[in-house]
Amino acid sequence: MSDTALPWRCLLVEDDASNARYIADGLRAMGHTVAISRDGAEALARATGEAWDLVILDRMLPNGIDGLAILSTLRGLGLRTPVLVLSALSALDERVRGLKAGGDDYLAKPFAFSELAARAEALVRRTRAGPEQRVLQVADLRLDLGARKAERGGRPLALQPREFRLLTCLMLNAGQVMTRTMLLEAVWDYQFDPQTNVIDVQISRLRTKLDGAGGPPLIHTERGVGYRLAAPEPGESSA
């Protein structure tokens, strides 16, 4: 990941398993979160029902819903998520159709990953309002993404790489409940539930470090669902 860019969440809609793995592995190596959908119906539900920084959308998909139908639905709902359309249909009129349907960019197959990454970064950068946010803060908890440093109440926190990534995910979504599935995708790159307590163990370790620096708890358990990081209620103090 470029040290000038925040990690972002990408929905990759691609029915070819090897191509999807090639793209997802490359983006994850850059520090981004990638969820994969391989058919039109699932992709449509996820694209319209979840928040994404970018959708990479294959033009041709199985099960009767193609990429342009998904794109038209997104725009019809008023969703302005940037969309990079991928297609083996490289003729000029096909590219025009993709852009007219609401695509922000169009990349013909085959392509070099470096070009896809550059186009994706440009789309996310263009749609983020204002200068990139490099420092996250919730209450007295501060996370510097550029320097990869965390502190609470002015006291530095010694975080392992996975703990830093987990905390980044929680802080980027402060106030929202992050399900175990969402955390597995964002922090461990799992596209399935491996039936492990790895999340609970890491959350426990992270809580110990955050609470040990003083102040009321910031990570809250939503029973049966997941976890939420939020500032304490007014008047709340450490136990």
N, C-alpha and C positions, 0 to 999 in steps of 0.2 A: 504493500500500500504506500502510495506517495505520502510523504510526511506533510504535505500541504492539503490533504483531503481527509475528510471524515469518512468513516465507514458508512455504507448505505445498504438498505434492504432492497433486494432485487427479486422479482418474480420472473423466472425463466420458463417460457412456454415453448417446449420443443419435444416432439414425439420421438425423435431419433435418440436412443439411449446413449450411444457413443458420443454424438455431437453435444448432447446435454451435459454429459460428464466432462467433456473437454472444456466447455465454456464455464461451467460451475466451478471446476477445480481451479481454473485460472483466476476467476474473480475472487474465490475464497482465499487463494494465496495472496491476493492484494489486500485482504482484510475485510472483505465485504460479506454480507449474509445473502445466501442464494437459496430460494425455494424453487423446486421444479414441479411443473405440471405438464403431463404428457398427452392430455386430450382436451378438446374444446370445452366440454361441459364443466370439468373441474377447474380449468383455467378461468372460465368466465366467473364462476362462483368466487374464486380467490381474488381475482383482479378487481371485482366490484365490492367484495366484502371485507377486504383488509387494506391497511395503509402500506403503500410501497413508495420508494424513492424512484424506482425505475421498473418498467416492464420490458423485457426482451421477448419479442413475440414472433414465432414462426408463422409464416403466411399460410402454409398448408397443414391442416390438422385433421385427425380422425374424428369419428362420431358426429359428423354433420354440422359442427360449428367451426368455421375456419377463423383464421386470424383477423381478417377484416371485419367479420361479424362481431368478434370480441371488441375490437377497436371502436367500431361504430356504437356499440352499447356503452362503452366507457364514456365516450364523448357525449352521447345522448343523455347520460346521467349527470353530466356536468363535471366529471372527474378529469382533472388536468394532469394526471400522472404522466410523466414523459414516457413515450413508447418508441423503442427501436425495433423496427420491423426487419425480420430476416426472411429471405426467400431465395429459392433457386430460380424464380421467375425474374430474370434480370432485364427484360425488355423495358424500354422507356415508358410505355403506356402502363405497365404493371407498377413501376415505381411511382408514377403519377397517381395511380389508383390508391396505393398505400398511403401516400402523403395526403391526398384529398380526403381519405377516410378518417384522418386525424393523427396519422403517424408523425412523429417529430423528426425521424431520420429513417433511412432505408439502406440496408446493407445486403448486397447480393452474395449468395453462396457460390463457390467456396470463398472463404475470407481468412485473413490472418488474424490470430487472436489479438495482436497488438493494435490492429485497426479497430476491432470491436471494442477493446478496452478504452481506447482513446475517444471513440464516439460516445460510449456510455458515460465516461467521466465528464465529457463536455455537456451532455444533456442534463446530468444531475447538477453540475455546477451552474448551468444557465438558469435552472428553475429554482434554485435555492435563493431565497430573498436575502439581500444584504451580504456583508462579508461573512465568510465561513466562520462558524462558531467553533473555536478550538478549546474553550474552557467551559465545562459544565458545572453548575452549582445547584445544590438542593440544600436549603438550610445552611448549616456550617460545613457541609461536605463539598469539597472542591476537587474537580478532576481536570487536569491539564492534558488534553489528548496529544498535543504536539510533543511535550516533554515526557509524556507517559508517567506522570506523577499524580498522586492522590494525597489529599490531606483533609483532616477534620479538625475544626477549631484551631487551625494553624499548625497542627501537629502532623508530620508526615506519616503516611501509612505504607508499610512494607507489603506490597501485593505481588503475588506470583502472576505470571502472564495470563493464566486462565482466570484468576480472580479479577484482574484488571479488565479483561474482556467482559466478564459477567457484570461487573459494576458499570461499565460503559453502556451495556445493553439496558440495564435497569434505569440508569440516569437519562438515557436518550428517550426513554418511555416513562419518565417520572409521572406518578399519579395514575398510571394505567396498570391493570393486572396483566402480568406476563405469565401465560400458561406454561406448563412444563414442556409442551410440544414446541412452543415458540422459543423457549430458552434452549432446548436441544438443537433446534435449527440454527439459532443465532450464535451460540457459543461453542457447541460441539459438532456442528455441521451434520447432525443426524437427521435423516428424512423419515425416521420412524422412532417409535418409543422402544428402546432396548430393554425395558423393564429393569432399570437400575436405579439406585438411590443416589447417583452421582450428583444430581442437582441439589438434593437436600443436604448432602455432605458439604458441597462447595458453599451453599448459602450459609450454613452453620459457621463455617470458617470465616466467611466474609463478615458475617454479623459480629463475630468475636472481635475482629480487627476494628470494625467501625465503632462498636459500642465501647471497646476498650479505650478509645480516644476521648470518651466523655460525651455527654449529651444523650437525649432520649433516642430510642430505637428508630431507625429510618426504614428498615426492611420489614414489611408486614406480610404475614402468611394469610392467604385467602384459601381457606380449607377446601380441599378437593379440587382446587383450580390451579393455583400457582402462587406467585409472589408479586408484591407491589412495593416500590420505593417511593416514599412520600415524606414531605416535611411534617414535623410534629404539629398537632393541633395547638392553637394558642393556649398558653398556660401549662402545657404538658412539660414535664421535666424528667430527668433520668431517674430510674428507680433506685 
